[in-house]
Amino acid sequence: MSRRFWPIWLATALCVAAGLVLALCSLRPAGDGWLSALYLLGLVPLALGWLIAVRAPGGPIGAALAWLAASLLVVPAVDAWGRTPWPAADLMAALGVVAWPWQLTGFLALLLVFPDGLLPGRRWKLIAAGVPVSALVVGVAMTVTMDYAEPRYFTAPVLVPEPVWMPLMISALGLLLVVVVACGASVVLRYRRGGERTRQQLRWLILAAGTVVILMVASWIVTSLELAGPEAYSAFLLGILVLVPAAVAIAVLRHDLFEIDRLLSDSVAWFLTTLIAAALLTLGVVLTGYLAGRDSVIGLTGSVFLVALLVFPLHRRVHHAVRRVLDRDHTFLIEQISLFVEQVREGTAEPEEIETVLRVAARDPELTLLLSDPAGTGLVDLTGAVRTLPPDKVQVPLRTASTEIGVILVDPGSMRRLRRVKLAASAARLPIEVSRLRIGLRRALTDVAESRSRLVSATIDERQRLERDLHDGAQQQLVAIGMQLRAAQYRLGVGDPVAGDLELAVERLEATVAELRRLAHGVRPASLDDGLPAALARLGAECPLPVDFEVEDAASSEVVTVTAYFVVAEAMANTLKHARASRIGINVERQGDGLRVTVRDDGVGGVPVDSGLTALRDRVGSVGGRLTVTCGPSGGTTIEAVLPCAS
């Protein structure tokens, strides 16, 4: 605690102790016992100021709260002294009448220094000096003009001329008003120039001060209508002695403990709704009284019923308008995420963009969204990559009633940031869940495609193995048997009848070998051993129609090469069978990461249902490609297959 504030603490402690003793000594049966409770409440800002001075040393806020308590309690203490038989009681009674402006000095000083000291500049030092000076000027003006006041509490020691006392009093009160406005302007200026933390702290003070002002006005109305005596100001004193110090303590020590933006906007919205509803009710009563008579019960009942119907819709509109002013962060966050959710529903935005939207809405560029993989592999990012939880991040879990959706990782910070992230996650639940399900769907589709590719590769490998077995095994054995039979035939005589049987056996063996060669080539065409361009050229040479070739020698896997060959072969067979074409064009070229195979003809167009393209589509789809068939308006058919080279 800074030593420069010790005089304020000592004066405050003496004021509270002396005031409590004086209040107890001045008790009368008629009531004034509330003064004792008032001085006991004065211990609250004193204790909270001491707590702030210990927890946040060096700042003026703790001493300002102590001065707030002293300034509020000094006038009741002087007034209590004036009601005792002690010496100088008459003087104290007179001072108690004119010293009321001093009760404002503590609150005004708090406005000037909250939350981090006096604003820099000479003018603010002048305004700070003007706080006690204006209170002194008003007290002096009241003293020298007391003879003209009603009721007259004491005789003025110095009497000013009668034409002067009113301008003098107005000037003194005007000076006090200027100082009050300047202190309020310091809060506004600090709010506009301050950062997020400063604004959060000032909102606590604004909420408490606004409540105190409302209580003060309500107390003044009650006493003006003579519905209660001085005890009507108990609520006002309770607010300024308890509510304001408590709000200041929270703002300094834990400014992010609660959602002050929401508390402030809700309070202002209900207050404005109450004022508007009261105005509508008054207007309704006046109008119905004018139209239906002053004592019209129906008019009064109708007015109350109408206001009751309007109050909740009115509150919603007022609350929305107030929140846009006092709770801009909440409004901005909800509106931005709601707009993104609507774009996702309309299909104009991808749900995987939610991480970027959350970073902007929560004002945290390091925010990371991890989702639970439906396949059970752990946490993954929006690309599907498995991630681990870093130890230096704060985790905001995302879950439904029975499902762990994921987690949001943010840097360590204030409770306000965590609440903002939770609010953003709640508003963005739809795109987050859609992103998670799409990750599972993409993973399932990838697994299916990889499984299908593995099956196709295994099939091709098995066909190649079968071809080798047929060529190197059974085919070679049959050729050897035929050669042995032919040798035996040569050793027989020319007219031997066995020679004819051997000739027939050799011919059948040759037919069997030819059939085996045909089957082996059907499994994998042997012409592919020289590459796809050579195989397609040989295929075109065997075609009865002219064939135009534009074949690029693009590197591809065995699966893609075989599939491309069969696409051309099947398309040419389909043209020869159905198209009645005069020419065929074949184009094979690299397209990005894929191989595009195109077969065109100038036939009659149209593709019969039983043309065999269904099997061709299945073959192309098995390697992850796609097949399209296009018929021109004046004839001709184009069959195009795009095959992924990475298959």
Secondary structure by P-SEA (a helix, b strand, c coil): ccccaaaaaaaaaaaaaaaaaaaaaacccccccaaaaaaaaaaaaaaaaaaaaaaccccaaaaaaaaaaaaacaaaaaaaaaaccccaaaaaaaaaaacccccaaaaaaaaacccccccccaaaaaaaaaaaaaaaaaaaaaaaacccccccccccccccccccaaaaaaaaaaaaaaaaaaaaaaaaaaaaaccaaaaaaaaaaaaaaaaaaaaaaaaaaaaaacccccccaaaaaaaaacaaaaaaaaaaccccccaaaaaaaaaaaaaaaaaaaaaaaaaaaaaaaaacccccaaaaaaaaaaaaaaaaaaaaaaaaaaaaaccaaaaaaaaaaaaaaaaaaaccccccaaaaaaaaaaccccbbbbbccccccccccccccbbbbbcccccccccccccccbbbbbccccaaaaaaaaaaaaaaaaaaaaaaaaaaaaaaaaaaaaaaaaaaaaaaaaaaaaaaaaaacaaaaaaaaaaaaaaaaaacccccaaaaaaaaaaaaaaaaaaaaaaaaaaaccccccccaaaaaaaaaaacccbbbbbcccccccaaaaaaaaaaaaaaaaaaaccccccbbbbbbbbcccbbbbbbbbcccccccccccaaaaaaaaaaacbbbbbbbcccbbbbbbbbbcccc
